[in-house]
């Protein structure tokens, strides 16, 4: 690749990064419906033409932002599990779910991934993206726990969807401040412990 092409590719990548960062900030702070393309390009420091060169429209930018949010959630969960170093797959599942709850309770993540995404992208597209990231990670962890004999064998996707639904609902309640994090986390631990046949609150 020539130096000119490298420079052009670098500029394009920098423009895309600036738009994603601006979009994530604005979508997270005031919501998709209230964000104009003019506000996005101003915050990103690029031209309107540069935005439409990278993304077909505001909706396409929002979808790319959601992908980034989902990837960050998966990274946060993975880092928490790696730091805890649990040997037991159910304990690993508990640590991951609690990390997910912490990360998804952040207001910007809430607004983008849980509130606006279904309305902006439609339920099927929203779920398709989640299947590639957070729901997919949940299925993987559940399958590992089943393979290790820690959770009775069953269909992983329905179980993953039920657990994800519980975590999403829990994070929304935490965002309102009406429930204590300790109480909500205790419920999540009990729920996962129950899957493994434990009732004492410990995996």
Secondary structure by P-SEA (a helix, b strand, c coil): ccaaaaaaaaaaaaaaaaaaaaaaaaaaccccccccaaaaaaaacccaaaaaaacccaaaaaaaaaaaaaaaaaaaaaaaaaaaccccaaaaaaaaaaaaaaaaacaaaaacccccccccccaaaaaaaaaacaaaaaaaaaaaaaaacccccccaaaaaaaaaaaaaaaaaaaaaccccaaaaaaaaaaaaaaaaccccccc
